[in-house]
Amino acid sequence: MTFGFIGSGHIGQAVAECAIRLGYDVVMSNSRSPDTLKAVVAKLGPKAKAAWNKDVAKQSDVIVVCPPLFALSKLPTAGTEGKIIIDTMNYYPSRDGNIKELDEKRTTTSEMTQKHFPKAYVVKAFNCIPAFAIPTDNYPAGDPDRRALPIAGDDAKAKAFVKEFMDKIGFDVLDAGPLKEGFRFENGTPAYVRRVGLKELEKLVESLPERA
Ligand SMILES: NC(=O)c1ccc[n+]([C@@H]2O[C@H](COP(=O)([O-])OP(=O)(O)OC[C@H]3O[C@@H](n4cnc5c(N)ncnc54)[C@H](OP(=O)(O)O)[C@@H]3O)[C@@H](O)[C@H]2O)c1
């Protein structure tokens, strides 16, 4: 089984390292060419290869979308049909430009991702932890120090897969509900990048009022 990465920076490499650890192959892309990812592939080892952006989804079973949010509208959709997409993106107006629908709280970043990839099953995950901690802050199930991470998604099977993946890496997982609830752990919220266990994370995620 292959995990594809659209975006091979901090988050892409961190999640790829974990996927390889669990025995998956990975295929990496960026905004340029496979050639520019030689060092990244060498660092990740023999289970990694690079591809053009347009080919990653076709060569993958699960796709991790992890470029800056400003790139979303340009990302190729071919090959994503029926597949799970893990969306790690956050919204920073200073980097991404202002997006009216987000500023007016009429949508969330992962609902935008779902709209862009209408035939895929988008799960919001790994947006709420610094990249360096993904392959390092790992504890076995039941350990009192185990860190919890939130996810959101509209498809139960896709969420179950992502939850199991995160559990195997070494995290507890809080299902915060459908994609529209993803606002509860976007950057700027009480839950964002807080290193807490499951019970505390649940309190932080639920501390925000409902959205109209
Ligand atoms: N860093 C963190 O700790 C962290 C934590 C949680 C969430 N996030 C979020 O996760 C996303 C990635 O963050 P990051 O820190 O990994 O960013 P990063 O280190 O800057 O890496 C971004 C990657 O995306 C690629 N990219 C840009 N435009 C692209 C396009 N059109 N198609 C394919 N790839 C493209 C870049 O390729 P080029 O080099 O060719 O431009 C680069 O490989 C962001 O939305 C960020 O807000 C980051």
The ligand as a Tripos MOL2 file, in Angstrom:
@<TRIPOS>MOLECULE
LIG
   48    52     1     0     0
SMALL
NO_CHARGES

@<TRIPOS>ATOM
      1 N1          5.2160   22.8600    9.8550 N.am      1 LIG1
      2 C1          4.3450   22.5090   10.7930 C.2       1 LIG1
      3 O1          4.7390   22.2440   11.9530 O.2       1 LIG1
      4 C2          2.8770   22.3920   10.4720 C.ar      1 LIG1
      5 C3          2.0320   21.8650   11.4590 C.ar      1 LIG1
      6 C4          0.6870   21.6540   11.1670 C.ar      1 LIG1
      7 C5          0.1750   22.0020    9.9330 C.ar      1 LIG1
      8 N2          0.9980   22.5620    8.9940 N.ar      1 LIG1
      9 C6          0.3920   22.9140    7.6980 C.3       1 LIG1
     10 O2          0.7400   21.8910    6.7610 O.3       1 LIG1
     11 C7          1.0160   22.4670    5.4760 C.3       1 LIG1
     12 C8          2.4660   22.1880    5.1200 C.3       1 LIG1
     13 O3          3.3170   22.8030    6.0610 O.3       1 LIG1
     14 P1          4.8890   22.5790    6.0170 P.3       1 LIG1
     15 O4          5.4340   23.2110    7.2330 O.co2     1 LIG1
     16 O5          5.1860   21.1730    5.7050 O.co2     1 LIG1
     17 O6          5.2790   23.4990    4.7520 O.3       1 LIG1
     18 P2          6.6700   23.5620    4.0100 P.3       1 LIG1
     19 O7          7.7500   22.9620    4.8320 O.co2     1 LIG1
     20 O8          6.8020   24.9610    3.5130 O.co2     1 LIG1
     21 O9          6.4470   22.5980    2.7420 O.3       1 LIG1
     22 C9          5.4570   22.8710    1.7980 C.3       1 LIG1
     23 C10         5.5890   21.8460    0.6860 C.3       1 LIG1
     24 O10         4.4830   22.0340   -0.1940 O.3       1 LIG1
     25 C11         4.9850   22.0670   -1.5050 C.3       1 LIG1
     26 N3          4.1080   22.7920   -2.4140 N.ar      1 LIG1
     27 C12         3.8700   24.1140   -2.5280 C.ar      1 LIG1
     28 N4          3.0020   24.3410   -3.5380 N.ar      1 LIG1
     29 C13         2.6860   23.1300   -4.0430 C.ar      1 LIG1
     30 C14         1.8770   22.6900   -5.1050 C.ar      1 LIG1
     31 N5          1.1760   23.5450   -5.8730 N.pl3     1 LIG1
     32 N6          1.8180   21.3750   -5.3650 N.ar      1 LIG1
     33 C15         2.5270   20.4710   -4.6240 C.ar      1 LIG1
     34 N7          3.3200   20.8320   -3.6170 N.ar      1 LIG1
     35 C16         3.3980   22.1410   -3.3290 C.ar      1 LIG1
     36 C17         6.3440   22.7100   -1.3800 C.3       1 LIG1
     37 O11         7.0860   22.4730   -2.5550 O.3       1 LIG1
     38 P3          8.1170   23.5470   -3.1450 P.3       1 LIG1
     39 O12         9.3320   23.4230   -2.2890 O.co2     1 LIG1
     40 O13         8.3020   23.0900   -4.5420 O.co2     1 LIG1
     41 O14         7.4310   24.8850   -3.0240 O.co2     1 LIG1
     42 C18         6.8500   21.9750   -0.1540 C.3       1 LIG1
     43 O15         7.3220   20.7040   -0.4970 O.3       1 LIG1
     44 C19         0.7010   23.9440    5.6070 C.3       1 LIG1
     45 O16        -0.6190   24.1680    5.1930 O.3       1 LIG1
     46 C20         0.8680   24.2120    7.0960 C.3       1 LIG1
     47 O17         0.1250   25.3230    7.5310 O.3       1 LIG1
     48 C21         2.3240   22.7510    9.2410 C.ar      1 LIG1
@<TRIPOS>BOND
     1     1     2 1
     2     2     3 2
     3     2     4 1
     4     4     5 ar
     5     4    48 ar
     6     5     6 ar
     7     6     7 ar
     8     7     8 ar
     9     8     9 1
    10     8    48 ar
    11     9    10 1
    12     9    46 1
    13    10    11 1
    14    11    12 1
    15    11    44 1
    16    12    13 1
    17    13    14 1
    18    14    15 2
    19    14    16 1
    20    14    17 1
    21    17    18 1
    22    18    19 2
    23    18    20 1
    24    18    21 1
    25    21    22 1
    26    22    23 1
    27    23    24 1
    28    23    42 1
    29    24    25 1
    30    25    26 1
    31    25    36 1
    32    26    27 ar
    33    26    35 ar
    34    27    28 ar
    35    28    29 ar
    36    29    30 ar
    37    29    35 ar
    38    30    31 1
    39    30    32 ar
    40    32    33 ar
    41    33    34 ar
    42    34    35 ar
    43    36    37 1
    44    36    42 1
    45    37    38 1
    46    38    39 2
    47    38    40 1
    48    38    41 1
    49    42    43 1
    50    44    45 1
    51    44    46 1
    52    46    47 1
@<TRIPOS>SUBSTRUCTURE
     1 LIG1         1 GROUP 0 **** ****
